Amino acid sequence: MFLTINNIKKSFGSGDSRVDVLKGINLSMERGEFCVLLGPSGSGKSTLLNIIGGIDAADEGDICIEGERMADMKEKKLTAYRRKHLGYIFQMYNLIPNLTVRENIEVGAYLSDKPLDVDELLHTLGLYDHRKKLPNQLSGGQQQRTAIGRAIVKNPDILLCDEPTGALDYQTSKDILKLIETVNQKYGNTVIMVTHNDAIKDMADRVVRLRDGMIRKDYRNEHKIPAEDLEW
């Protein structure tokens, strides 16, 4: 199995203010799988994504990627792990304002020893004609495409998406979902997407429903539909 999550537990606070956010998460994924983590606010889905991404640490349990246990990694190796394996797409674009579209994407390429071709990626993203623009000259959707490019150019094994359409309008959201779908199919990255939008589950290979820090459902989508056909 490519990714294995074993009995992950996480809490915040102590004493009477202690909140158990994750209460023993067990999950495994195949390489190239598109997985949606679905649940209401406070269900623990973003916390789980941050632990998979090495941004936060679990209190108990471990995560293995191709046999490598994150719990065994010192800070230097953990940093290398994030560079080697992971790409991040957040709701906020976090672009560098004084760099062009192309330069923002190249920042990601510098972190990898196996980057994708930047010009080819710009064409895939529909950004080639905008490659010389600064972030403040772009629409929200174009900024999110640039952020996706920065994450993807590293050619990461896993693409972590935390509410990537949360700040976008309906049509732009669908365009971004179609783009992430294309990236998954073209480059074979394992995609883990956090969302509270129930409709998005229909485009995923795998759906994991969380509530109150526990997995309530975990199933393969037998009737997957293209992102362009989603409606909500």
C-alpha positions in Angstrom: 0.0 0.0 0.0 1.3 3.4 -0.9 0.0 5.5 2.0 -1.0 4.0 5.4 -2.5 5.9 8.3 -2.4 3.9 11.5 -4.5 4.9 14.6 -3.9 8.6 14.4 -5.0 10.5 17.4 -4.8 14.3 18.1 -6.1 16.6 20.8 -5.7 20.2 21.6 -5.7 21.9 25.0 -5.5 20.2 28.4 -7.6 19.4 31.4 -11.2 20.6 31.1 -10.4 22.5 27.9 -9.0 19.4 26.1 -10.6 18.6 22.8 -10.1 15.3 21.1 -10.0 16.2 17.4 -8.9 12.9 15.9 -9.9 9.7 17.8 -8.1 6.9 16.0 -8.0 7.3 12.2 -7.1 4.2 10.2 -6.8 4.6 6.4 -4.8 3.4 3.4 -4.5 4.6 -0.1 -3.1 3.4 -3.4 -0.8 5.5 -5.6 -2.6 7.7 -7.9 -5.9 7.6 -6.0 -8.2 10.6 -5.8 -9.5 10.7 -2.2 -12.0 13.2 -0.8 -12.1 13.8 3.0 -15.6 15.0 3.6 -17.2 16.4 6.7 -18.6 19.4 8.5 -16.5 22.1 10.2 -14.8 20.6 13.3 -14.8 17.0 12.0 -11.0 16.8 12.0 -10.5 16.6 8.3 -8.0 19.6 8.0 -6.1 18.4 11.1 -5.7 15.0 9.4 -4.5 16.6 6.2 -2.0 18.7 8.2 -0.6 15.6 9.9 -0.3 13.8 6.6 1.6 16.8 5.3 4.0 16.9 8.2 2.7 20.4 9.2 1.3 19.1 12.5 2.3 16.0 14.6 0.0 13.3 15.9 -0.2 12.5 19.6 -0.5 8.8 18.8 -0.2 6.6 15.7 1.9 6.9 12.6 1.8 7.5 8.9 3.9 5.5 6.4 4.5 6.4 2.8 6.1 3.6 0.8 7.3 2.1 4.1 8.8 5.3 5.5 7.4 6.2 8.9 7.0 9.9 9.6 7.4 9.3 13.3 11.0 8.2 12.8 12.0 11.3 11.0 14.1 14.0 12.5 13.4 17.6 11.4 15.9 17.6 8.6 14.5 14.4 7.2 10.9 15.6 7.6 11.7 18.7 5.6 13.2 16.5 2.9 10.1 14.3 3.0 7.9 17.3 2.5 10.0 18.4 -0.5 10.2 15.0 -2.0 6.7 13.7 -1.5 4.2 16.5 -1.0 2.5 19.4 -2.8 0.1 21.7 -1.0 -2.9 23.7 -2.3 -4.7 25.9 0.2 -7.8 28.0 0.1 -5.6 31.1 0.2 -3.2 31.3 -2.7 -0.1 32.5 -0.8 1.6 33.7 -4.0 4.7 35.9 -3.9 3.4 39.3 -5.0 6.5 40.6 -6.7 7.1 37.5 -8.8 5.4 36.7 -12.1 3.2 33.6 -12.7 6.1 31.8 -14.2 8.5 32.8 -11.4 6.0 31.7 -8.7 5.7 28.3 -10.3 9.5 28.1 -10.7 9.9 28.5 -6.9 8.3 25.1 -6.6 10.5 23.6 -9.3 13.7 24.7 -7.4 12.6 22.5 -4.5 12.6 19.3 -6.6 15.2 17.1 -8.2 12.6 15.8 -10.7 10.5 18.9 -11.6 8.0 19.0 -14.5 8.6 21.1 -17.6 7.4 24.6 -16.6 6.3 25.6 -20.1 4.3 22.4 -20.6 2.7 22.9 -17.2 1.8 26.5 -18.0 -0.1 25.2 -21.0 -1.9 22.5 -19.0 -2.9 25.2 -16.5 -4.1 27.6 -19.2 -1.7 30.1 -17.9 0.9 30.4 -20.7 -0.5 33.7 -22.0 -0.5 35.1 -18.4 3.0 33.8 -17.5 4.5 37.3 -17.3 1.8 38.8 -15.1 2.0 39.5 -11.4 -0.5 38.0 -9.0 -2.4 41.3 -8.6 -3.1 41.3 -12.4 -4.9 37.9 -12.2 -8.4 36.8 -11.3 -9.0 34.6 -8.3 -9.2 31.5 -10.5 -5.9 32.4 -12.2 -4.2 32.9 -8.9 -5.4 29.5 -7.7 -4.2 27.9 -11.0 -0.8 29.5 -10.3 -0.8 28.1 -6.8 -1.7 24.6 -8.2 1.2 25.0 -10.7 3.6 25.8 -7.9 2.5 22.6 -6.0 2.5 20.4 -9.1 5.7 21.4 -10.7 7.6 19.6 -7.9 6.1 16.4 -9.3 5.0 15.4 -5.8 3.8 11.9 -5.0 0.9 13.4 -3.0 -1.1 16.5 -3.7 -2.8 17.8 -0.5 -5.8 20.2 -1.2 -7.4 22.0 1.7 -10.7 23.5 0.5 -9.1 24.7 -2.8 -12.4 26.1 -4.1 -13.6 27.7 -0.9 -12.8 31.3 -2.0 -14.1 30.9 -5.5 -17.4 31.4 -7.3 -19.3 28.4 -8.7 -18.0 28.3 -12.3 -14.4 29.1 -11.3 -14.7 26.3 -8.6 -15.7 23.8 -11.3 -12.8 25.0 -13.5 -10.3 24.4 -10.7 -11.8 21.0 -9.9 -11.5 20.0 -13.6 -7.9 21.2 -13.5 -7.1 19.1 -10.4 -8.8 16.1 -12.1 -6.6 16.7 -15.2 -3.5 16.9 -13.1 -4.4 13.6 -11.3 -5.0 11.8 -14.6 -2.0 13.3 -16.5 0.7 13.1 -13.8 -0.6 10.3 -11.5 -0.3 12.1 -8.2 -2.3 10.8 -5.3 -4.8 13.6 -4.5 -6.2 14.1 -1.0 -8.8 16.8 -1.0 -10.6 18.2 2.1 -14.0 19.7 1.5 -17.3 20.3 3.1 -19.0 20.4 -0.3 -20.9 17.1 -0.6 -21.1 17.3 -4.4 -17.4 17.1 -4.9 -17.3 13.5 -3.6 -18.8 12.3 -6.9 -15.6 13.0 -8.8 -13.4 11.1 -6.4 -12.2 7.5 -6.5 -12.5 7.3 -2.7 -14.7 9.0 -0.2 -13.9 9.2 3.5 -16.6 10.8 5.7 -15.5 12.2 9.0 -17.6 13.4 12.0 -16.4 14.2 15.5 -12.9 13.0 14.8 -13.8 9.5 13.5 -14.3 7.9 10.1 -18.0 7.3 9.7 -17.9 6.0 6.1 -15.0 4.9 3.8 -15.9 3.7 0.4 -14.9 3.5 -3.2 -17.0 5.5 -5.7 -18.6 3.1 -8.1 -20.2 5.8 -10.1 -17.5 8.5 -10.5 -18.5 11.4 -12.7 -16.3 14.1 -14.4 -15.8 17.3 -12.5 -17.5 19.3 -15.3 -20.7 17.4 -14.6 -20.8 18.2 -10.9 -23.7 20.4 -9.7 -24.4 22.0 -6.3 
